[in-house]
Amino acid sequence: MSTAGWIAIGALWAAVIGLTFVVFALARQIGVLHERLQPVGALTIARGLKVGAPAPQLDVTTLAGEMFHIGTPQPGGADMLVMFVSPTCPVCKSLLPALRSIRRREQPRVEVILASDGPPSEHREFVAAESLQEFPYVLSERLGLTFGAGRLPHAVLVDGAGIVRATGLVNSREHLDSLFEAHERGVASLQEFLERTGRRHVA
């Protein structure tokens, strides 16, 4: 092989070795960044319900005609997750599998209720299209206004004693899980927990 050929092979090997070091360096930086990132919880609303305060008490009826008492102490001390959705909300639809998982995982400790407002026929079609028959589905404009659900999807976690434990806008499964984690940690939100522990979310 000519001298030029050996030089070309040497240059290729040098490039491969250099790229290997670059990949390892990037992997290390990604690991460091991952450790620095903190979980982001549901976005709390300034005008929403106050966490730690008694929830407003309302009697509501589901599309199936079942009566629900929201905000009152629940039999057996079960928590209640009230999820405000809409048939025209793409993000709401994307969260339905997560809500099914939470319902099946947490029952009977947690009752998941879907809530909205509007023409009943539109919501019955939504329930049928998305196979939501397993959920209590409530239509109540008053419930949405009282619970501060100005933007969707919005969730409120009320404990078995009727106390608001977490609330906020939820755009992902992680946001939904953060409501339960905040409840378990005894804080209003994960952001509050990070502030208490001196940690900050890195954007």
Number of C-alpha atoms within 10 A of each C-alpha: 5 6 7 9 10 11 11 11 11 12 12 12 12 12 12 12 11 11 12 12 12 12 11 11 12 12 12 12 12 12 11 11 12 11 9 14 13 16 14 15 23 25 16 20 16 9 10 16 22 18 21 17 12 17 23 15 14 14 12 19 15 17 17 11 11 11 13 15 12 19 20 19 17 17 9 10 14 19 25 22 25 24 26 27 24 19 17 10 11 12 15 20 16 13 17 17 12 16 20 15 10 18 19 14 11 14 12 13 14 20 21 23 22 20 24 22 17 12 9 13 10 13 19 17 12 16 17 10 10 13 11 15 12 12 17 20 27 26 20 17 13 13 22 19 11 15 20 19 26 15 13 19 21 26 27 27 26 30 25 20 17 23 20 24 28 29 31 27 22 27 18 17 16 14 20 27 15 22 25 17 17 21 20 10 11 15 18 21 25 25 21 15 16 15 11 11 8 8 14 16 12 11 6
